[in-house]
Amino acid sequence: MARGLGDIQKKALLLLSAGLGLSFSRSGKDHLRVIRGTVKEWKKINQHSLRKAIKGLYVSKLVGWREKPDGVVELVITDRGKKKILAYDPDYLKISIPKKWDKKWRIVIFDIPEKQRGARDSLRSYLKKLDFYELQKSVFVQPYPCDDIFDFLVEFHNIRKYVRFILADDLDNSLHLKNIFNLS
């Protein structure tokens, strides 16, 4: 799987993992949040695109199938698929620090409406936990590759249209940021 997962494949894998999420959640409120989000996302996916995405997940060995005794075929997440999903458990997100910095800045900017304040506050909190530096109230910077984690957070909160990810070669305050991140 050299080119990575497409948006619909990521969403399909996330939807398939909703059952896994239900088993981890403790309260009825959490169950409802998972179910509502799943139903909402399921309705957004074009069925033809979904079939194509699931086929891609199958080819990538992230999902498989098994036939039940009554003849019904069931789509299942493989161990490899579970590892991919669990790699994005929101409680354990972590950015890997490479041995050598690529001298690129990852900038996240967002303008999330007040009616989605919870998602905005949650995103801000995750960015801080991931050691992003807050340049302004809704502008954060990070020197290390984090595209997958960014995509996961944006999809998890369903805020893609309000958030931008910028890869920059230089910032006017690079020296200050290099000191903050202990880069040479």
C-alpha positions, -999 to 999 in steps of 0.1 A, spaced: 0 0 0 26 25 -11 3 55 -18 -16 54 16 -53 55 23 -77 77 4 -103 99 22 -131 75 17 -110 45 27 -100 63 59 -137 71 65 -148 35 58 -121 21 81 -132 46 108 -169 36 103 -160 -1 105 -142 7 137 -172 23 153 -181 -11 168 -147 -12 183 -152 23 196 -185 13 212 -168 -15 231 -143 10 245 -168 36 255 -182 34 290 -212 57 291 -244 59 272 -235 94 262 -203 81 245 -223 54 228 -248 79 213 -219 102 201 -203 72 183 -236 61 168 -247 95 157 -213 102 141 -213 69 123 -248 73 109 -240 109 98 -208 98 80 -224 68 65 -250 90 48 -223 112 33 -205 84 15 -214 77 -21 -222 40 -22 -202 33 -54 -172 51 -39 -177 31 -6 -176 -2 -25 -144 8 -43 -129 20 -10 -137 -13 8 -122 -32 -21 -91 -11 -17 -91 -19 21 -95 -56 13 -66 -55 -12 -45 -37 14 -54 -65 39 -69 -40 63 -103 -57 61 -113 -92 53 -145 -112 52 -159 -144 67 -190 -164 60 -214 -170 89 -232 -203 93 -264 -188 79 -246 -179 47 -243 -141 55 -210 -127 45 -195 -104 72 -169 -77 66 -143 -78 94 -113 -56 103 -81 -76 102 -54 -75 129 -34 -52 105 -65 -29 102 -70 -29 140 -34 -18 144 -39 10 119 -71 21 137 -55 19 172 -26 39 159 -51 67 158 -67 63 192 -73 99 202 -62 93 238 -28 81 226 -19 103 197 18 111 194 40 127 168 71 107 160 103 128 160 126 119 132 163 117 137 169 146 113 145 175 109 134 182 73 135 220 79 97 223 71 71 239 93 36 223 96 11 251 103 -25 244 112 -50 273 109 -87 271 117 -118 292 119 -144 269 134 -179 285 140 -192 290 175 -219 264 170 -190 239 169 -172 253 199 -167 218 214 -149 206 183 -128 238 182 -118 235 219 -111 198 214 -89 204 184 -70 231 202 -65 208 232 -52 180 210 -28 203 192 -14 215 225 -11 178 238 8 171 205 33 199 214 22 222 186 32 258 194 4 283 195 13 312 173 -21 328 177 -55 316 191 -62 295 160 -28 291 144 -4 263 155 30 252 143 49 220 145 83 211 129 77 173 125 57 153 100 21 149 113 -1 148 82 -18 115 92 -26 127 127 -39 160 114 -62 142 89 -74 119 117 -82 148 140 -100 167 113 -121 137 103 -127 127 139 -142 161 147 -158 164 112 -143 199 107 -125 195 74 -140 227 58 -129 249 87 -92 238 90 -62 242 68 -28 225 69 2 244 55 37 231 48 62 260 49 99 263 43 104 294 64 87 316 89 97 351 100 102 339 135 120 306 127 148 313 151 124 317 180 106 285 170 138 266 166 147 275 202 113 264 214 116 230 196 153 226 204 163 225 167 197 235 154 
